[in-house]
Amino acid sequence: MAPEDVTELRRLLYGLYAVCRLYNSQEEQDASALLPATTASPPPPPRGR
């Protein structure tokens, strides 16, 4: 493999990596919008004696 081919392959792989990171962050953002808002957890039930 010629050195310029390695450089081109590296450039393409870095570009693909950037696209995948962007896509993943957008997916996480979309998924988090579907989750209900978090609230304080309810108090524990009273203990019976």
C-alpha positions in Angstrom: 0.0 0.0 0.0 1.4 3.4 -1.0 1.9 6.0 1.7 -0.6 8.3 0.0 -3.2 5.5 0.1 -2.6 5.1 3.8 -3.1 8.9 4.3 -6.3 8.8 2.3 -7.6 5.8 4.2 -6.8 7.5 7.5 -8.6 10.6 6.3 -11.7 8.6 5.4 -11.7 6.6 8.6 -11.5 9.8 10.7 -14.4 11.2 8.7 -16.4 8.1 9.3 -15.6 8.2 13.0 -16.8 11.8 13.2 -20.1 11.0 11.4 -20.7 8.0 13.7 -20.1 10.1 16.8 -22.4 12.8 15.6 -25.1 10.3 14.8 -24.7 8.6 18.1 -25.0 11.8 20.1 -28.1 12.7 18.1 -29.6 9.3 18.8 -28.9 9.7 22.5 -30.5 13.1 22.5 -33.6 11.8 20.8 -33.8 8.8 23.1 -33.5 11.0 26.2 -36.4 13.1 25.0 -38.6 10.0 25.2 -37.8 9.3 28.8 -40.0 10.7 31.5 -38.6 13.5 33.6 -36.9 12.3 36.7 -38.4 13.2 40.0 -37.4 12.6 43.6 -37.8 9.0 44.6 -40.8 8.3 46.8 -40.3 7.9 50.5 -39.8 4.3 51.7 -43.0 2.5 52.9 -43.5 2.6 56.7 -42.3 -0.5 58.6 -44.9 -2.6 60.3 -44.4 -3.8 63.8 
